[in-house]
């Protein structure tokens, strides 16, 4: 395939420098760390384009929609992703039980810009946490708050699925090519060059990834649904605030086809600006996170929306209170 020139890449990067992130591609990872087989894509995926014609809202799903904190009514998936459907040639990933897959996304400055972005305060280290949940029983009306209660052993919440992994958003490798070069981005570019094939010395942005081992008991011949949930809250701040912090989640909803034997050839769709990297991060089998409990925010000091009950003020939001009433996590 043809790879855009660096100038075009910088134009593309500039368009997304202040954007947020969503899943763009999935890949199977071989035991030696190589990506193998055809890539897969989220439900209803819309590829980026150079210029202004692409609408990031086609993929971006931010929760809460119009409040400071999530509640039990916040639907987990983007409206276009609430039922299984693939867009055009962007097909589902084919994978197998107990396989490790890379779920890939752009860092969009949330890793390499100081503080996670321009004029941001109170954001977590390492770009926050990505949680990936899995289920064989997806629902079109699934809510974020319900899924956050799922645990690794499948006993949490309504027991509709499992927490598969918790990893830092920052995989310690990814970077953008930016016109305003950052020290961390440049250090990573030099440490892990990502040249376009057949063009020695060229540069290409390097996507981040969440590395997920699928359960060994999922059913061959059926689809398995993954919920990629990026938790990127703002900690409580002095005035002008937010004095009680703020929830901020981004999600992508994904189906994969579970097969007995993988086809190792690459014959599926590629992104218009395909990342040429062919290998997962070196520690793809041992990734972890600074925050491993999806419900940890509910016990963070000062985090939560003040409410008034019987004339008394409370520092715990309705959401946080609901999260405390849960089964123990694994």
N, C-alpha and C positions, 0 to 999 in steps of 0.2 A: 504494500500500500504506500501511498505518498504521505509524507509527513510535512506539516506546515513549516515554513521558514521561521527562524527565531523571532523576527519582527512581528509576524502574525501571532505567534505564541504569546508574546508580551502584550499584544492588544487583547487577546483572549483572557490572559491572566488579569489585566487591568479591570476587565469587566466583572471579574469574580473576586477581586481583592477584598471587597467588603461584603461578599455574599456569605451565606451559611452553607452547610454541607448536607449531602444526601448520598445514598449509595449509587454508584455509577456502574459497577461491574463486579462480577464474581468469578473466581477461578478455583479449580481443584489444585491442591498442592501435593506433589509427589514426596516420597520419604526423603529425597535429597534436596527438597526445597524448591524444585522447579515447578512452575505453573504447567499444567498438562491439560489436554483436551480443549474443547471449545469453551469460550467465555459464556457466562449467563448474565441475566439482567433482572432488575426488579419488575414488579407489576407496572404496566402502563408507562414504561420508561421513555423519556424524551431526551435526546442527546443534545449536548451543547453545540452552538455554532459560533463562529467568529462574527463579531458585529452585534447589532442590537436586536436581531430578529428572535432570539431565543428568550422565552419567558421562564425564568427560574421557578415561578410558582407552579409550573407543570410538575415539578418533582418535590419542591420544598414543602414540608409540613411542620409548622411550628406550633407547639403547645406550651401554655394555654393560648387560645386565640385572642382573647380580649380581657385578660385578667392577670393579676400578679402571680396566682398560684393555680395549679391544676385542681380539677374536681372530678367527681365520679361520672360526669357527663361528657368529658373530653374524649372524643373518638380517636382511637389509636392511629388509624391509617388516613392518608390523604384521600379525598373523595374519589380520585381515579384509581385508588389502590384497595378499595374496600372489598372487592371481589376478585378472584383470580382472573387475570387477563394479561396478555402480553401484547406489546405494541410492535406491529410490523415484523421485521426480522430479528428483533431483540428477544430472543427466546429464553426459556428457563434454563438454568444450569442443570446439567445431568451429573449426578453424583451418587455415591454409595454409602451405605451405613458405615459408621466409624471413620469416614473420610475427614480430612481437614481441608477446609476451604478458606480462601481469602475473600473478604468482603471489602471492596475498594472504594475510596472516596477521596475527594480533593481536600487539602487542609485549608485552603482559602484564607491563609493568614492567621488562623487560630492557633497554629503551632509556632510559626517562625516570626510573627510580629510580637514584640514585647507586650505582655499583658493579654495576649490573645486577640488583639485587634486595636485599631486606632481609638484613642480616648475611652478605653474600657477600664473599669476598676472592679475589683471583687470577683474576678473570674478564677476558676480553679486551676491549679497547676496541671501540666500535661494535657491541657485542652479539655479537661473534664473526663467523663467516663462513658464508654460505649458498653451497653448491655445488649446481648443478643438472646432472645427467647425463641423457643421452638414449640410447635404444636402440630398435631395431626388433625385437629378439629378447629380450623379457623372460622371466625364469625365476622360477618360484615359489620356488626355493631360492637365489635370489641373496643374496650376503653383502655386508655393508658394506665389509669389507676389500678384496674383489675390485673393487668399484666405485670405491673411492678411487684405484685404480691407473689408471683410464681417463684419457686425455689428450684435448686438443682436436683432435688430428689422428687420433684413433681407433687409434693404434698401441700405446697403453699397456695393460699388464695382459694379459688374455685377448682383448683387442680386441673385446669384446662390445658396446661402446658408446663414447660420447664425453662429455667434459666440455664443457658448453655455456657455463657462466658461473661466475664466483666474485664474489660481492658481499657487502658488509657487511650483516649482519642489519638494522642501522639504515639506513633509506633517507633519513634526515635530514628526514623530514616527519611520520612517524606518531606517534600519541600516544593515551593513554587518557584518559577522564574519571574522575578518582579523587576519592574523598572526602578523601584526604590529598593535596592538590594539591602537585605538585612544580614547581620553578622551570622546568625544561626542558619539562615537559608544558604548563605554562601559557603559556610563550613560544611554543610551537608552536601551541597552540590559537588564540592571538591572531594569529599570523602566517598560519595557514592555517585559517580557520574552516570548519566542515563542517556547516552547518545542515541540518536535515531539510526536505525539499521543502515549500513552502507555509507554513513556520514561520520567518519571519525572526527572527534573534536566538537561535534554538535552537542546541543543541550536540549533536554526535554524535562518538563515538570515530572515529579515522581509522586504518584498517588500514595496516600496512607492506606492501611489495611487493618481490619479486625480479623483475627484468625480463629476459626470456629471448628471444633471437632464435633461432628454430628453424632447423635446417639447410635449405638450399635444395634438397637432394637426397633428402629423405624422400618416401615413396611416397604419392601421392594415392590415396584409396580404402581406405587401411589406417589402423590405429591406431598411434600413436607413444607410447612410454612415457617418462615423466619421473620421475626420482628427485630429490626435494628433500631435501638433506642439510644440516642446520644443525649446524655444529661449534662447540661452546661449552665448551672445556676449562677446567680449573682449573690454573693454573701451580703449579710446586713451591712449597711454603710451609714456613716453620719449624714446629716442633712447636706445636700438635698435628697439623699437616699439612693436606692430604696432602703429605708431604715430597718425593715424586717426581711430584707433579701427579696429574691425573685426567682420563681421557677422558669426554666427555659429548656425545652426538650425539642429535638428534631428526630423524626422517625422515617424509616423506609420499610415497606412491607413487601415480602419476597416469597416466591414459591420456587422450589427445586424439585426436579424429577428424580426419584430414587430408583436406581437401576442396579442390577447385579454386577455388570461388567462395564467399565468405563471405556469409551472410545478415546484414544489418546491423541488422535489427529485434531488439529485446529482447522475447522471448516465452518465456523459460525460467524456471526456478525462481529465487527470491530467498531470501536468508537471512531468518530470522524477524526478526533485528535488522539489516537490510540497511544497510551503509555507503553513505550517499548520494553519496560522492565520485564524480565522473564523469570524472576525468582522472588520468593517470599522473603520477609525479613528473617535474619538468621535464627531468632528465637521463636519462630512461629508456633512451636509446640509448648511453649512455657510462658506465654504472655500473661500479664496480670495487670492490676490497676491499683492506684492509690486508694480508691473507694470501691469496695467489692460488694457492698450491700445496696441494692436499688432503693431501699427505704431509709438509708442513713440520714437523709436530709431531715426527716421527721424528728430526729433527736438532736439536731444541731442547735446549739445555744442561740437564741434570738431569731431563728429562722421560722417564719410563718406570719400569716396575716392576722393582725389584731381583730378580735371579735368581742362583742359585748353580750354577756349572758346574765340575766337577772340583775342588770345594772353594774356588773363587774367586768373589768377589762381583762382580756386574756392575750397572751403572746403566742398562742398556738392556733394555727389556722384550722378551719374545718377539715382541710385535706390532711394536715399533719395528724390531727386527732384520729381521723379514720385510719391512717396508716399505722398508728399505734395499736389498733385493735386488729391484730393479725396473728397468724400462726408463726412460730419460730422459723427463721430462715435456715437453710442448710449450710 
